[in-house]
């Protein structure tokens, strides 16, 4: 048993999480564990807005660039396993794990006793795959009627996840969202203690930052990055290509719409994603929220967060 504390920093995309996490990591002698479902993939740097090589050299990061984007088998359960190994490793060296998250399910998978052993049946899956191949739109609409909560967070073209959600329901009569809804119940059986910090800002300010970030991604070569992935055999139906920014560029490369439309879709979908992130993270009543609108500079916000963590943190966590 290795005694350790964890710090967790969450919030919507484009709200200074990377910048602030590095400052916190330096102060508290942390190593960072990324809880981001896109940053796990190699060669998806621009669209995921993952920390730069320079930033990763400043503070050691874990769970970044650890999966080939052609891999269709990587799951939340595998992320959970790797993240918990990283926590043990960091704690064994006397450092503090700092989890930084944009993917709510990944954060929950670390802290809560969530099980990902959903029911499965090969014959049912094969039948659903045929249905999807015959009419993807009809399959997605079927999921929308069965499990709107899951359907709303999936892209209709996300072949693997749409079929999986339908398979779970057909096998068990229980929706994927029902399996994932036991958040409050599993909170009482947490594996690690944590000081949890959430970042927010005025919605219009956040939306403006998202628009600037998307424009910067295009300037940095997002189209070339996606084209390179396609050339390497990453298919549009692969989980990696379902990420915001990537699937929109695939549509542009396929001639479904022009470049301005692709950029507009990236901005719109990222804004919607930011709203969903906030909704997800605000379920956790243990998170203390800091509005960046209350501070003149990021340095001032970080000073306040450091003071809060220092007063709140207690060395009572454990790593199994």
N, C-alpha and C positions, 0 to 999 in steps of 0.2 A: 504494500500500500504506500503510495507516494503522496505526501501532503502537498497540496497546491491550490491556489486560487485561480480563477479565470476572470478576465474582463471581457465584456461583450459590447460591441459598438454596432448599432443597427440604424437603418434609415433608408429613405428613398434614394434612387440613383441621382447623381449629380449634386449631392448635398455635402461635399467636402469630406466624405468618409475616409478616403485614402490619405489625404493630407493630414487629417486629425489623428488617424490611427498611427501614423508614423511618429508624430509628435508624442503621443501617449506611450508608444512602445519604447521610445528613447528614455522617457522619464521613468517608467516603471520597469525597465529592463525586460521587455516582452519580446516574444517572437509571435508573429502574426499567422493566424490560420484563416485563410480565405473561405468564406461561406458563400460562394458565388457559383451558380450552376453553369456559367459560361467560361469563367476564368480557369476552370479545370482543364480546358482543352488547349492543346498546343497550337501555335500558329493562328490563334484567334485573339490577337492583341488589341487591334484598333477598335473593333466593334464591341469588345467586352470592356473597354476602358480599364484593363487590368493595370496594376502598378508597373511603371516603367522599369527597365533594367537598373537604372540608377537608384530608384526608390527601393527596389528589392535588395540592392547591395547595402543600403543604409540600415535596413532591418531585415532579418531572415524571415522569409515567407514560406508557408506550407500550403499544400493543396492548390498550387498554381502550376499549369503546364504539365499535368500528370496523366492526361488521357489523350490518346490519338483521336482526332475528330471523326475518323472513319469508324471508330468503335461504337457500335449501337447497343452494347450490353451494359454500359456504365449506368449505375442506378443510385438512388438516394441511400439505399442500404450499404452499397460499397463506399459511398462518400462517408457515411456514418462510421464505418469500420476504420477508414483511413484517418479521419479526423480524431477519433478517440485514441488511436495509436500516436498521433502527433501530440496530443495533449499529454500523454504519459511521457513521451520523449522529452518534451520541453520541460515538464516538471522535474524529470529526473536530473536535469542539468541546472536546477535551481533557478530557472527563469519562469516568468508568468505567461501563460497562453493568452493572447488577445484575439478573440474571434471577431472578425469584421464581416458583417452580413448585409447582403441585399436579397439573398434567396431565403425566404422565411422558413421553408420546409427544411432546408439544410441546417439552419440554426436550431430549429426544434429537434432535429435528428441528433444533434450533439448533446443537448441538455436533457431531453425527455426520453422516457422509456418507450419510445414509439416502435412499433413492430411493422415491418414492411413485408410480412409473410402473407400477402394477399392471395386469395384462392386462384388456381390456375387449372386449365384443362386444354390439352393440346388440340383435341378435335374441335372444341368450341372456338378456340383461337383461329384455327385454320378456316373454319366457316365464316368467322367475322372478317378475316383477311380477304376472303373472296368477295364478301359483301362490299367491303371498302373499295376494293379494286374495281368492282363493277360500277359503283357510284359513291365516291368520297363524300359528296355533299349530303346525300341521303343518310350515310352512316353517322356523319357529324350531327345532323338534325335529330337522329335517333338518340344520340347521347345527350343532346340538349334537352330532350323531353324527359329522359331518365334521370339525369344528373346535371342540372343546369350549372351548379357551382363549379364542378370540374370542367365542364364544357367551356365556361366563360374564361377560364385561365389557359385554355389550350387553343392553339391555332388549328383551324379545320384541316389543314394539310399535314398536321403532325400525326402521320400514319401510325407510328408505334404507340403513342400515348392514347390516342383515340381508341384504338383497338383494345389496348390494355384495360382502359376504363370500362368499355363495354363487356369485356371478358369477365372482369370482377363481378359486375352486376349479374350477368347471365349465370355464372357459377354459383353465386351466393344469394342473389336477391337483395343484396346490400350494395349501395353505391360506394364509389371510391371516396367521395367526400364524407360519407358516414364513417368509413374506416379511419379517416384523418381528423375527425371532429372531436376526438377525445382529448383535446389539448388540456383542458382544465384538470381532468382526472389524472393524466400522467404527470402533471406538474408536481404532484405530491411525492413522486418517486424519482426525483432528479438525481443524476449521477454526479453532478458537480455544483458547487456553489458559485455564484457569479455576481459581480456588480454589473448591471446592465444599463447601458446608456443609449438613448435614442436621439437622433438629430432631426430637427425639422426647420422649416423656414416658410415664409409667406408663399402661398401657392403660385402667384404670378412671378415672383422672383425665381422660384424653382423652375417654372416652365420656361422662363427666359434662359436660365442656365442650361436646361435640357436642349433648347434650340441651338444655343451656341456650341454645346458639346457635339451635337449631331453634325453641324456645319464643319466643325474642326475634324471630325472623323472622316468626312468626305475629303477635306483638304489633305489629310495625312495619308490617304490612299485606301479607304475602305473598299472601294470597288475592286481594286487590284488584289486586296487580301481575299475577298470572296472568290474572285476568279481563280486565284491560286488554289484555293480549297477545292473548287469544282474540278480543276485540272488534275488534282491529285486523287480524285475519285470519291470525294465527299458528296453524297447524293442529296438532293433537295429534301428527301424524306427523312434523312438522318436526324437524330435528336439535336446534334450540334447546329445544324442549319435552321432549326426552328427558333433560334434565339432572335430577339429583336435586333434589327440592323442587318442581319444575315439573310433572313427569309425575304425581306423587302428588296435587297439587292439581287437575290436570285430571281425574283420576279422581273426586275429591270433587265437582267442579263438574258432572260428568256423572252423578252420582248412584250411582256404583259402590259407595261406602261413605260412612260418616259422618265428621264432622270429627275426632273422637278417633282414628279408624283412620288417617286421612290423616296426622295428626301422628305417630302411632306408626310408620307406614311411612317417613316422612321420617327419623326418628331411626335406625331399623334400617338403612335403606339407606345412610345417611351413615356409619354405623359400619362397614358392610361395605366401603364405598368407601375409608375410611381404612386398613383392613387391606390392600387392594389397592395403595394408594399406597405404603405402606411396602415391600411386596414388590417393587414395580417399582423404587423408588429405591435399594434396597439391593443391586441387581445391580451398581451402579456402584461399584467398589472405590476410585475416586478421591475419593469423598465421605467427609468426616470428620464424624462424628455427635456432636452435643451433646445430652445429656439435660437437659431443663429441670428435672428432679427434683433435679439436683445443685446447684442454685442457689437462694438464698433469694428473689431477685427477678429480674425480667426484665433490669433494669439490670446485675446481676451477670453474667448469662449473656451479654449483649451485650458487656460489657467483656472477657470471656474470648474471645469470637468475634473481636472486633476485634484482640486481641493475636495470635491465631492467624493471621488473615489478613495482618496486618502482617509477621509473620515468614515467612509462606509465599509471599506474592505476589512475582512477579518480572515485570518488564516485557519479556516475550518472546512475547506473543501477536500475532496479526496478523489483519487483516480483509481479505478478498478482495473 
